[in-house]
Every structure is written in C-alpha cells, then in structure tokens.
C-alpha cells in the first residue's frame, strides 16, 4: 500500500471514528491497539495489518470490507471493475433501457440495490442524516437484514 492509499485509509478510519464520537484513545482501547498505532494509521504513516483492520472494524461496529482498499480511484478503474462484475454474472447493462442502468443478475445484488435505493431516498427525503447514511453503508451486509 503506497502513501496515498495509506492516507485515504487513514482518513476513512478518522471519519468513522469521528461519526462514532470516539477519541483515538477510546477507539484504540476498543480495538485492542495502542493509541500511537491507531494515530499512525489515521495519519497514513503506517500500513495496518489485516488483523488490525479487522479489530478496528469490530470496534467501530462496521463491516471489515468498509476498510478494504479496492484501488479504484478513477472512472476508468470503476468501469473495469463493473466489467468484472459482468464477467462473474453479478451485473450487466440494461440493454432495453436508455438511461445506462445496471441490472443485477442474482438475488443478493438485487436486494443490495433495493436496500441502497431505499436508504438513499431516506437521506434525500430528510428522514436520516448524512452521518446515518454513511454509518449504514459502513455496516451494510447483504447477508443480514440491517435496513431499518
């Protein structure tokens, strides 16, 4: 993981910690890490081990995948990631529509897109805050009904 990726991950951990209204010391204690280790992760000075990311995720009550670095930073990278989803039979372009929509090809992806749209509508309708929306995304698992 290069410096830029470490900074992005550190910023993500920082924002998640802030949303939970935790200090670095509190999160470090909950995660079983030293405060200095957590600080260096947030600053992007050190690359956390996968085990430490798991511990941080548990402490923040989020999915570990929310801390995964997918390396997708550009439109081109996102486009090719979507091509891979097509290759694996998860998504494909809607060939009948004209809006450039994606069509989920399995139940899990259909449920995810439905849940996501519902939450996004709640955000846009003022029923939930931006922080609540971000927390929902961080904790979302398609295998557990977490939609409220």
Buried (B, 14 or more C-beta within 10 A) or exposed (E): BEEEBBBBBBEBBBBBBEBBEBEBEBBBBBBEBEBEBBBBBBEBEBBBEEEBBBBBBEBBEBBBEBBEBEEEEEEEEEEEEBEEBEEEEBBBEEEEEEEEEBBBBEEEBEBBBEBBEEBBEBBEEEEBEEEBBBBBBBBBEBEEEEEE
